[in-house]
Amino acid sequence: MKIIPAILAENLDEFVMRMHQAEKIADYVQVDIMDGIFVDTRSFDVEMINNMRTSLSFEVHLMVQEPINVLMDIHNPSLRKAIFHAEAAGDPAGFIEKARERGLSTGLAFKPETRIDDFRDIAVRCDTLLFLTVDPGRYGSPFRPEVLRKLSRARQEFPDKKICVDGGVSLDNLKLLYDARVDCVCIGSRIFLHGDPEDNYRMFVERIRELDASK
């Protein structure tokens, strides 16, 4: 199981601070982009990503109503993956095509209440399935344990996909996700909001090592 620090920032200063913190602990992060429509929160202008120079590779999680428009505005050589929401408006097939033309892998994200069956035709075309285990848009939202059933089903039905979880991940519930054979967990508030990010990240790494050793 891989840990991906998740950066959710509402302004440029916060974004820059989080990126600098992440550079000390990881080589790959997720950057959340929000438009204030698809979710209530609005993030910094995506133009800031184009001006960013970092040692990190990153993926974008587009919590936006028209993801293809936002994707076309992002031009950064460190971008590796673009994740869009099943529930968003727009052209899913076009999004996937545009992403792959740029050499990006693709991910399809699901809110906690969204049914996989409603978007199966899109899911099979993506590389990653990202399951939100919180109501999206803010750091620190409570974990939604009912999503665990969806994770188990996705692992069985999409054995060739990378299965990831985003939101509410803690040291206490990490074993549940590990047992569900999740490939990666995106962790934001429990790394960045309280205490030292390096220490917080290290605790998650050590917990995964413990789970590996107990198999």
N, C-alpha and C positions, 0 to 999 in steps of 0.2 A: 504494500500500500504506500502510495506516494503522498506527501503533504504539499499542497500548493497554497502559499500565502495569498489571501484574497484582499485586494486593495479597493476599498470603497471610500471615495473622497468627494466632498461637495464643492471644494475650491482648489485652486492651483497650489497654494501653500501646503495644504494637507496632502495633496497628491505627491508633491515633491518629497515631503517628509517621509511618507510611507514607503516610497520607492527607495530612498536612501537607507531606511531601516531594513527593507527586504534584501537589499544588496549584500548585507552583512550575514544573511542566514540562508539564502537560497540562490538558485540559478534560474528559476522559472516562477512566474507569478501569474495570477489572474487579475485583470483590471476590469472593474465593473463600470459600465457606462449606462447612465439612466437619463431619461428625457423629461421626467416630471409628468408624463402622460401614461405610459405603460405602468409605471410605479409612481408613487407620490413624490419621491425624492428626485432631484435633478443633480447631476454631477457636473464637473468642470467641462469646459469646451473641449471637444475632441482634437482641436487644433493643437492643444498642449501635448498630445501624444506624438504628433508629428515632429515637434521641436525637441522631444525628449531624447537624450543620449544616455544609455545605461548599459551595464554589463549583463543585465537580465534579458532573457528571452521571456515573452509573455503571450498570453491569450487574452482576448477581450470577451467579456460576457455582456452581450447587448440586451439590456432590459429596456428596450425601446419599441415604439409602435411600428416604425418602418426600418427594420434592421439593414436592409440592403442599401438604403440611402446613407446611413451612418458608416457602414463598411466602406463605401466608396470614398468617404472623406478621410479615412485613416490610411496614412502612408508612413510606415516606420519599418525599417529593415529587421527589427527584432521581433516583429509580430509573427507568431507561428500558427495560431488557431483562432477561428472566429466562431463564437457560440451565439445562436439566436434562439428566440423563444417560440415554442410550438403555437402559443396563443396569440402571437403578434400578427398584425396585418401584413400584407405585402405578398411577395412572390418567393416562396421557399425554394423552389427549383432554381430560380434565377440567382438567389443568394448563394446556394451551393456551387453553382456554375462559376459565378464571379470569384468566389473564394478560391476555388481550385485553379482557376486561371492564374491566380497570383501565387500559387504554390502553398496555400494555406490548407490545413486540415479543418474540418468542420464539426461543430457540435450542436446538438438539439437539446434545449433546456425545457424542463417541465415544472410548472408550479405544483405545489403539493396536491391540489385537487384535480389536476389534469389527468385524463385517462390516456394510457399508452395507445389503446386501440384506435382512438380518434386521430392519431397522427402516425400510424404505423408505416404508411407509404413514404413519409419523410424520414422517419427514424432509420429505415434500412439503408438510406443513402448517405447517412452521416457517419463519421468516424467515432464520435463520442456521444454518449447520452448522459446529460447532467440533470440530476434530480435535486430540486430544491427541497430541503427539509425544514424550511422556515417560510413565512410569508415574506416575499422579497422586497428589497429596497432600503433596509436599514441594518446597521450592525446591531447584534445583540438580541434579535428576535428569538422567541422560544422554539425549541426543537419540536418537530411534528413526527412522533414515532410511527404514525400510521403509514408513512411513506416506506417503511421497511418492507412491507409486503410487496410494494411495487418494485423495490430493488431486487428482491429475490426472484420475482417473475421476470424482470428484465435480464437478469443474469442467465436464466434458463433459455429465454426466447431469443436473445441476441448474444450468443457466445463469442462472436468475433468483434463485438464492440467494446470500447473502453467505457466502463460504468463509473461515474463520478458523483459525488455528493457535495452540496454547497449549502452551508448554513446550520448554525446551532451545534456544530461538532465540538465535543468536549472530551476531556480525559475520561469522563464517566461513561459516555456513550460510544466511545471509539471501538470498543470490542464488538458492539452490535453491528457496526458497519464493517468491521474486519470479518466477522462471521458471515456477513452477507456477500463477501468476496468482492467488495468495492475496490476498484483500482486506484482511485485517488480521492482525497478529501480536501476541499477548499476551506480554509480556515481564516477568518478575518478578525473579529473582535477579540477572540481569546489569544491571539498573537499580539495584536497591536494596541488594544485599548487600555489594558491594565498591566502594570509591571513592565519588565524589560522584555522586548520582543525576542531577543536572542535566547533568554532563559525560557520563555514560553514555548518557543519553537523546539528547543532542545527537549523539553518535557514530552512533547508529542512524539518526537523521534524515539526517545527512550521507551515510551509506552508501546510503540509499534515493535521495537526490538523484543520487548518482553512477550508480546503476543506471538511473534515469530518463534521465539525460543520455546514457547509452551505448546506448539503444535505437535 
